[in-house]
Amino acid sequence: MAGLPLATAEVCDANSHLITSGQLRALQPIFRMYGRRQVFAGPVVTLKVFEDNVLVREFLEEKGQGRVLVVDGGGSLRCAILGGNLAQLAQNNGWAGIVVNACIRDVDEIDGCDIGVRALGSHPMKSNKKGMGEKHVPVAIAGTRVCDGEWIYADADGILVSRTELIV
C-alpha cells in the first residue's frame, strides 16, 4: 500500500488521463461506511457469491497482507454476508478493507474493528452456508468492473479502482 493515504478527490483531479483511459474508475456512491478505518487502500481480491458467506470466511481466514476483499453479493438486500465475527477475523489477519455489494450485520461490532468496510446496508438475517461462489473472477459492482490485482482506494468521498498502485 502507498505510504500515505491518497485522497480520492485529489487523485481524480490529478489523474484525468487515467480516468479518460479507463485505468482509474470510481464506483457509484451506493455504499455506506462501516468500521473504524474510514480511509483504506490495497490490492484487490475478488469474490462472487449470492446470499452465502462460506467463501467470504475462507478468504478472511487467510493473511490479508493489506489487501481489500471485494465481494459481489449480487446486490442482495435479503440477508447479511458479513458480520462482526468475520470483520474481527479480517482485522486480526491484516486485511485493509472489505467492499460488499450486499448487506452486513452486527454493525456495532464492525464499527469497533480497525478495518474499513463498505456495504449497501445492514440486515439482521444471516446468510446461507452452502459454499457456493466464484473466487478471483472479475466482478461488476456499482457501475464498474473490478478485477483481482487491481487497487482500491476508499475514503469519505468515495471508492476508486485503479489498474495499478498509485503513488503520491
C-alpha positions, 0 to 999 in steps of 0.5 A: 500500500502507498505510504500515505493515504491518497485522497480520492478527490485529489487523485481524480483531479490529478489523474484525468488521463487515467480516468479518460483511459479507463485505468482509474474508475470510481464506483457509484456512491451506493455504499455506506461506511462501516468500521473504524478505518474510514480511509483504506487502500490495497490490492484487490481480491475478488469474490462472487457469491449470492446470499452465502458467506462460506467463501467470504470466511475462507478468504478472511481466514487467510493473511490479508497482507493489506489487501481489500476483499471485494465481494459481489453479493449480487446486490442482495438486500435479503440477508447479511454476508458479513458480520462482526465475527468475520470483520474481527477475523479480517482485522486480526489477519491484516486485511485493509478493507472489505467492499460488499455489494450486499448487506452486513450485520452486527454493525456495532461490532464492525464499527469497533474493528480497525478495518474499513468496510463498505456495504449497501446496508445492514440486515439482521438475517444471516446468510446461507452456508452452502459454499457456493461462489466464484473466487478471483473472477472479475466482478461488476459492482456499482457501475464498474468492473473490478478485477483481482490485482487491481487497487482500491482506494476508499475514503469519505468521498468515495471508492476508486479502482485503479489498474495499478498502485498509485503513488503520491 
